[in-house]
Amino acid sequence: YGSDNIVAMDLFSLPHHVFEAQSVLSSDEKMPQTRASSTPLPDPLPSFLPDRLSMHGTWCAGHDHSQDQILVAICRRSGMLEIYDLLDLKRSPNDVSPIWQSRGCSHGASVLAHSDQDIAVRLPESHQVEAAEIRVFVTGPSLSLDGENDKEKDAWMLRSLCILVNTSLGDLHLYSGCKRSSNLNLEFTRIPLGNVSRPSEEAGRHLTKLRRKGIVSESDVMAFRPNRLHRFGAISGEDGLFAATQRPLWFVSERGTPTVVSHKSRHVAPAGGRPVPVSGFSAAMPAVFQNASCGFITLHERIGRIGSQRLTLYSGFFDVFFP
């Protein structure tokens, strides 16, 4: 865990005010607020869980997406999560400081809080784990392009900023953004999923059977690992993320709170023949699918001969969440 090698990264855009370091001052002590990169504030780990971060401030700011800040999230083997401004990286790639950083990203820390101090984080002793993939996304109602009304305001209030980490052991760690009233610094609290994301024992037995019969290769080494965490927008009026992991999961919003729902596949083969059941996902629907313009497509291995696949077109979440 002493290595600083980069093991996962993500590129995303957010309004400028999200990662601003602010502090609550009295009326006599109010000063112009600056970004975290210029005057970072020390922020120890909190002793309580703060409130969920609502994106309502983005609606108040006018949410001009052309002025969004392009950010780069980097997760290192040591468990350090660093977020940089892409413009700063282009200006001075060898001498740039992160605007936000926290330890324990891939180790399942309960809270990811920004701090310039070297805070000790409990590390796993019986095994080694690191981040395999990371995604920063927003869950909640989809937004219209011409929204400056009350409905648009309510939609912003129900949207939440989240981070999902997929570890090398197959675990999924979901974090929701929040700000404490004491200093208004952005933090991420871990949300219990209540779902097992690692491969099951049944999948292991099935894989052993396929290897014994020579149907699949004996090697576990993957020359290329495709992305398994897919952001989506405007599926049945919702934005969120689809995790095509060993047990496919949907990360959506329920009354403003991030939640997880299992994916129900039809005619899918037992897990074990492939690294993941769902090997392909796309939410960008072509114009030919007019009846499913707000749907998505999945690709998974079909029951029967190993190697045959099934392409399924869904018109929305109703086909997945309800039998």
Secondary structure as the mmCIF struct_conf table of DSSP 4:
data_model
#
loop_
_struct_conf.conf_type_id
_struct_conf.id
_struct_conf.beg_label_comp_id
_struct_conf.beg_label_asym_id
_struct_conf.beg_label_seq_id
_struct_conf.end_label_comp_id
_struct_conf.end_label_asym_id
_struct_conf.end_label_seq_id
STRN STRN1 ILE A 6 LEU A 14
HELX_RH_3T_P HELX_RH_3T_P1 HIS A 16 PHE A 19
STRN STRN2 GLU A 20 GLU A 20
TURN_TY1_P TURN_TY1_P1 SER A 27 GLU A 29
STRN STRN3 ARG A 35 ARG A 35
TURN_TY1_P TURN_TY1_P2 ALA A 36 SER A 38
BEND BEND1 THR A 39 THR A 39
HELX_LH_PP_P HELX_LH_PP_P1 PRO A 44 PRO A 46
BEND BEND2 SER A 47 PHE A 48
HELX_LH_PP_P HELX_LH_PP_P2 ASP A 51 ASP A 51
STRN STRN4 ARG A 52 ARG A 52
HELX_LH_PP_P HELX_LH_PP_P3 LEU A 53 LEU A 53
STRN STRN5 SER A 54 SER A 54
TURN_TY1_P TURN_TY1_P3 MET A 55 MET A 55
HELX_RH_AL_P HELX_RH_AL_P1 HIS A 56 CYS A 60
TURN_TY1_P TURN_TY1_P4 ALA A 61 GLY A 62
HELX_RH_3T_P HELX_RH_3T_P2 HIS A 65 GLN A 67
HELX_LH_PP_P HELX_LH_PP_P4 ASP A 68 ASP A 68
STRN STRN6 GLN A 69 ARG A 76
TURN_TY1_P TURN_TY1_P5 ARG A 77 SER A 78
BEND BEND3 GLY A 79 GLY A 79
STRN STRN7 LEU A 81 ASP A 85
HELX_RH_AL_P HELX_RH_AL_P2 LEU A 86 ARG A 91
TURN_TY1_P TURN_TY1_P6 PRO A 93 ASN A 94
BEND BEND4 ASP A 95 ASP A 95
BEND BEND5 ILE A 99 ILE A 99
STRN STRN8 TRP A 100 SER A 102
BEND BEND6 ARG A 103 ARG A 103
TURN_TY1_P TURN_TY1_P7 CYS A 105 GLY A 108
BEND BEND7 SER A 110 SER A 110
STRN STRN9 VAL A 111 ALA A 113
BEND BEND8 ASP A 116 GLN A 117
BEND BEND9 GLU A 125 HIS A 127
STRN STRN10 ALA A 131 PRO A 141
TURN_TY1_P TURN_TY1_P8 LEU A 145 ASP A 146
BEND BEND10 ASN A 149 ASN A 149
HELX_RH_AL_P HELX_RH_AL_P3 ASP A 150 MET A 157
TURN_TY1_P TURN_TY1_P9 LEU A 158 LEU A 158
STRN STRN11 SER A 160 THR A 167
TURN_TY1_P TURN_TY1_P10 SER A 168 LEU A 169
BEND BEND11 GLY A 170 GLY A 170
STRN STRN12 LEU A 172 LYS A 179
TURN_TY1_P TURN_TY1_P11 SER A 181 ASN A 183
STRN STRN13 LEU A 186 ILE A 191
BEND BEND12 ASN A 195 ASN A 195
BEND BEND13 ARG A 198 ARG A 198
HELX_LH_PP_P HELX_LH_PP_P5 PRO A 199 SER A 200
HELX_RH_AL_P HELX_RH_AL_P4 GLU A 201 ARG A 212
TURN_TY1_P TURN_TY1_P12 LYS A 213 GLY A 214
BEND BEND14 ILE A 215 VAL A 216
BEND BEND15 GLU A 218 GLU A 218
BEND BEND16 ALA A 223 ALA A 223
STRN STRN14 LEU A 229 ILE A 235
TURN_TY1_P TURN_TY1_P13 SER A 236 GLY A 237
STRN STRN15 GLU A 238 ALA A 243
BEND BEND17 THR A 245 ARG A 247
STRN STRN16 LEU A 249 GLU A 254
TURN_TY1_P TURN_TY1_P14 ARG A 255 GLY A 256
STRN STRN17 THR A 257 SER A 262
BEND BEND18 ARG A 266 HIS A 267
STRN STRN18 VAL A 268 VAL A 268
HELX_LH_PP_P HELX_LH_PP_P6 ALA A 269 PRO A 270
TURN_TY1_P TURN_TY1_P15 ALA A 271 GLY A 272
BEND BEND19 GLY A 273 PRO A 277
STRN STRN19 VAL A 278 SER A 282
TURN_TY1_P TURN_TY1_P16 ALA A 287 VAL A 288
HELX_RH_3T_P HELX_RH_3T_P3 GLN A 290 ALA A 292
TURN_TY1_P TURN_TY1_P17 SER A 293 CYS A 294
STRN STRN20 PHE A 296 GLU A 301
STRN STRN21 ARG A 302 ARG A 302
BEND BEND20 ILE A 303 ARG A 305
TURN_TY1_P TURN_TY1_P18 ILE A 306 GLY A 307
STRN STRN22 GLN A 309 TYR A 314
BEND BEND21 SER A 315 GLY A 316
TURN_TY1_P TURN_TY1_P19 PHE A 317 PHE A 317
HELX_RH_AL_P HELX_RH_AL_P5 PHE A 318 PHE A 321
#
